[in-house]
């Protein structure tokens, strides 16, 4: 599977986007996509946590109409980490008595 085939815009004329959990085999493509999209560089540990589902919820978008060797390759992703407000920097913006 070509590593950066997500750059091939003609790979699918009629995309069929579906979502699946991100998995360890997505690591290299995830790091590349993330670096292309975001100006902040994350530590390697973040990406390992994403692909292994450690404290981070993640979903990958794939185009099922791409050629066979590319139809399960990430073309997008969503990651989220859920933390309680009192454990985040957001707490400084709220009255602590309302949360506790």
HELIX and SHEET records of a PDB file:
HELIX    1   1 UNK A    5  UNK A    7  5                                   3    
HELIX    2   2 UNK A   24  UNK A   26  5                                   3    
HELIX    3   3 UNK A   27  UNK A   37  1                                  11    
HELIX    4   4 UNK A   44  UNK A   52  1                                   9    
HELIX    5   5 UNK A   68  UNK A   70  5                                   3    
HELIX    6   6 UNK A   85  UNK A   87  5                                   3    
HELIX    7   7 UNK A   89  UNK A   93  5                                   5    
HELIX    8   8 UNK A   96  UNK A   99  1                                   4    
SHEET    1   A 3 UNK A  17  UNK A  21  0                                        
SHEET    2   A 3 UNK A  57  UNK A  63 -1                                        
SHEET    3   A 3 UNK A  74  UNK A  80 -1                                        
END                                                                             
